Amino acid sequence: MPFSEAFARHPKKPVTPYGDFCPKCSEYGNCKTPMGHEDAKRAMFDYYHKKGLSVEIMRKRGRFIKAKVKDKNDVVDVIIFDRRTGRIRSIY
């Protein structure tokens, strides 16, 4: 089996590119002020809604929010959202 077949990449782009950030904050990882939980929830909803996906909050702890990203009823990613920096990280 050729090397390229054994390590073929998934045909779709990742749902959450590594180290992506919320458009409400800068790409350098800082927000003017830390987002409240509701603002962060809205930011995640807006970010994934543009991709045709939905977000289900799993847990809120300190400045972090853990959430499932869904395409219809299928979980396509699990993310951690940092309310202070606006960073979105996939942990799926």
For each residue, the residues with C-beta under 8 A, 3 or more apart:
1: 5 6
2: 5 6
3: 6 7
4: 7 8
5: 1 2 8
6: 1 2 3
7: 3 4
8: 4 5
9:
10:
11:
12:
13: 17
14: 17 18 77 90
15: 48 51 53 69 76 77 90
16: 20 69 77 79 88 89 90
17: 13 14 20
18: 14 89 90
19: 87 89
20: 16 17 87 88
21: 25 26 27 29 85 86 87 88
22: 25 31 35 40 43 44 47 81 86 87 88
23: 43 46 47
24: 31 35 39 43 86
25: 21 22 29 30 31 32 85 86
26: 21 29 30 31 86
27: 21
28:
29: 21 25 26 85 86 87
30: 25 26 84 85 86
31: 22 24 25 26 34 35 83 84 85 86
32: 25
33:
34: 31 63 83 84
35: 22 24 31 39 40 43 83 84 86
36: 39 40 83
37: 40 41 60 65 83
38: 41 42
39: 24 35 36 42 43 83
40: 22 35 36 37 43 44 65 81 83
41: 37 38 44 45 55 57 65
42: 38 39 45 46
43: 22 23 24 35 39 40 46 47 81 86
44: 22 40 41 47 48 55 65 67 79 81 88
45: 41 42 48 49 54 55
46: 23 42 43 49 50
47: 22 23 43 44 50 51 88
48: 15 44 45 51 53 54 55 69
49: 45 46 52 53 54
50: 46 47
51: 15 47 48
52: 49 71
53: 15 48 49 69 70 71 76
54: 45 48 49 69 70 71
55: 41 44 45 48 67 68 69 70
56: 67 68 70
57: 41 60 65 66 67
58: 66 67 68 78
59: 65 66
60: 37 57 64 65 66
61: 64 65 66
62:
63: 34 82 83 84
64: 60 61 80 81 82 83
65: 37 40 41 44 57 59 60 61 80 81 83
66: 57 58 59 60 61 78 79 80 81 91
67: 44 55 56 57 58 78 79 81
68: 55 56 58 75 77 78
69: 15 16 48 53 54 55 75 76 77 78 79
70: 53 54 55 56 73 74 75 76
71: 52 53 54 74 76
72:
73: 70
74: 70 71
75: 68 69 70 78 92
76: 15 53 69 70 71 92
77: 14 15 16 68 69 90 92
78: 58 66 67 68 69 75 90 91 92
79: 16 44 66 67 69 88 89 90 91 92
80: 64 65 66 88 89 91
81: 22 40 43 44 64 65 66 67 87 88
82: 63 64 85 86 87 88 89
83: 31 34 35 36 37 39 40 63 64 65 86
84: 30 31 34 35 63
85: 21 25 29 30 31 82
86: 21 22 24 25 26 29 30 31 35 43 82 83
87: 19 20 21 22 29 81 82
88: 16 20 21 22 44 47 79 80 81 82
89: 16 18 19 79 80 82
90: 14 15 16 18 77 78 79
91: 66 78 79 80
92: 75 76 77 78 79
